[in-house]
Amino acid sequence: MSPTSETAQGGRRLVIVESPAKAKTIKGYLGPGYVVEASVGHIRDLPNGAAEVPEKYTGEVRRLGVDVEHDFQPIYVVNADKKAQVRKLKELLAESDELFLATDEDREGEAIAWHLQEVLKPKVPVHRMVFHEITKDAIRDAVANPRELNQRMVDAQETRRILDRLYGYEVSPVLWKKVMPKLSAGRVQSVATRLVVERERERIAFRSAEYWDLTGTFSTGRAGDPSDPSTLVARLNTVDGKRVAQGRDFGANGQLKNAEVLHLDEANARALAAALADSSFAVRSVESKPYRRSPYAPFRTTTLQQEASRKLGFGAKATMQVAQKLYENGFITYMRTDSTTLSDTAVAAARAQVTQLYGADYLPEKARVYAGKVKNAQEAHEAIRPSGDRFRTPAETGLTGDQFRLYELIWKRTVASQMKDATGNSVTVRIGGTARDGRDAEFTASGKTITFHGFMKAYVEGADDPNAELDDRERRLPQVAEGDALAADEITADGHATKPPARYTEASLVKELEDREIGRPSTYASIIGTILDRGYVFKKGTALVPSFLSFAVVNLLEKHFGRLVDYDFTAKMEDDLDRIARGEAQAVPWLKRFYFGSEDASGIVPADGDHLGGLKELVTDLGAIDAREISSFPVGEGIVLRVGRYGPYVERGEKDAEGHQRADVPDDLAPDELTVAYAEELFAKPSGEFQLGADPVSGNQIVAKDGRYGPYVTEILPEGTPKTGKNAVKPRTASLFKSMSLDTVTLDDALKLMSLPRTVGTDAEGVEITAQNGRYGPYLKKGTDSRSLESEEQLFTITLDEALAIYAQPKARGRAAAKPPLKELGTDPVSERPVVVKDGRFGPYVTDGETNATLRRDDDVETITPERGYELLAEKRAKGPAKKTAKKAVKKAPAKKATTAKKTAAKKTAAAKKTAAKKTTTAKAAAAKKTAAAAGSAEE
């Protein structure tokens, strides 16, 4: 029975989803008797600070938002920005005969549905409506076949939420006290940060090794063609039966791991090449094996994020934003899934498209079935695929830009998953010869030919290593047989050096977290976003680089909360949470064990939970934590890198001691680039105070300094000058011009700089004109009318007549003439337009002429790569256009009629008391909010 006919009999039905976009799509599939409204995400959650906790709760409950003494009862509050929406939902529910909770089908969606039921308190029948794609058939089927709320899923999600709150709100304050204010710790974000830091430590400890080998170009003497080349390139494999060392044979310390291999240096390699120059060579063996490659499984959340990063240059967050839009608009199935299974309908649709687009030769006899490899995968979900029982080709969707590209990626992967294997042959040829000095040298060459491309006609997976060879790449070798003579056209000696382990990218970090079974795949995008936003990690190109701040944070966590950032412990916690979700363990005893270290393990299988200690005890005794020690890292030769409250710096010697040196370290310096030599360069740069002399008028000493925001000059006020309060005196300060430097600035320069703004004169009407140096450069100001100057020097030289001449010209409207780009990056793969870096009002930005994206703090104009530029544009497109804030009209209160003096006096007294009380409450609330702000982001 269709929803429309059911509604005619059953009255009005309210359907609640999370997002307005999802509501709009679903509304089109339901009849007029259905009202579809969005909750706009979560409507209720743990409080963000003590100010949001109801007055009846005190002590630790107000701080944590969880009553740890009474079975970890959470204190839920309706989000302040959702109260109006809740009122609207209640009003709609009052006019409805049934309620359908149609939030997403994962744990978080189930929790949102439960919170809606708890807050709305419906008195009408309630149904849980679930679907994994937004199509007409799927939505109507979901209405016709609702289920009950899954309380087990709700409890599991609530346990995760409580666990993350306890972790974040107990550990983050330790970081505030011992490292820096406003930092955050989280169950998964801290472990993810540790992974990035450990990789950088490996790079710092790494010692490169040099090794050499030979490359030979051999010819058959025949005329070649594409199927039978005339030459092949082979690499030296053995000398006198001893294998020649390659990069894999060296350890991170630069030493050989295997003494059985031959390590060639440059001299030996060149000597051997010369000795082989006139040698005769022959084919010693030809080994051929059949090659077969099966299709890749359909996408789940993490593999989609990895491939979108490799092929499209999307970050994990941008990928999920675009996928969310595709899902809500009915183009793909639900995008947060850890399953690789396809429904029978989807398999039939994919197989039909294989036949239609590639022919029956590419369709296997039986449908392919992909078993989920992810531990605790929610198999009720499907893989990410095009929606519907007939897949739309990308051209049929009408999509554009990033949505088109991501849909095309998903469509190709899904169709390819139901195609035949690719087949062919792999060949290894061994070529031998004897050098003049009698040494035997053997070269090897490997080839691959694909005789049937199968699924590769539709899709080939990318690789994290840019030098890796993709699956569809052929390497054809000449058709040779054992004993065939070959001529050496050229033998060259090649030098190589081992490289440090590559830094993580978003794609490889997602893969590492999943391989280690840390956290849930659906949260990885937000976790990476958090560590980037917190300044623990920054990007250089696509690489994730840890900041020095993250080194201090991880150092503290490892030394004093080692278990909390232990990889196995974090994975074991994930297992426990999944067992709670399956009903195999109870939440409260488990939380007690985690928080208090309780011996009560009821509800937990014996020996389980032994890995849990007591978080409360760990965060109580902080006396052993030496803040200076955990933020100090030796560089070498007595130089120490320290992480201070205002950023990293290097130091040699003790403060106030003779020979003490200190210099700030650039925030965007990669830790593995901080060497002793670089630190010496920093020490050698002008720093500290440069005494320029005394101001002849005030007598105050004038100094030049290098600040975090650039060099500047300032005056030293006499001792006893009030620095705070109503009579506070601020020292005159001015930034140096771009043409000045600390080692050349003079006292006269400083006095002139501090004399700004300069009065140029007054116009005919007596309005003063001043010359000022502002954020966007030098300018003139007359009342509210500002005009730009061409150079900083004009601030001191411009005359009144020149200023009046500038003001006599009509003020330029619109944009000034476009400046030439700072850098050209290439053609954007989405818009297919040229991408350049430009200098804008708020700093450098990348643009393709349609979309602009400001460079982040860690991006540099000189070093930014095309891939990074495309990624910034993709993220900006995924966010959509900025919302404009509508200005509210200020209404004037109507005048009130006068009342008796007695009444007025009473009101004034009451108002005064009320105001005083309100001020006190507001101050407390503000303080509470400020304290909770940093810890509040410590989710997972």
Summary of the structure (lengths in Angstrom):
residues: 940
radius of gyration: 34.5
end to end distance: 43.8
largest distance: 121.5
contacts: 2870
relative contact order: 0.10
helix: 37%
strand: 22%
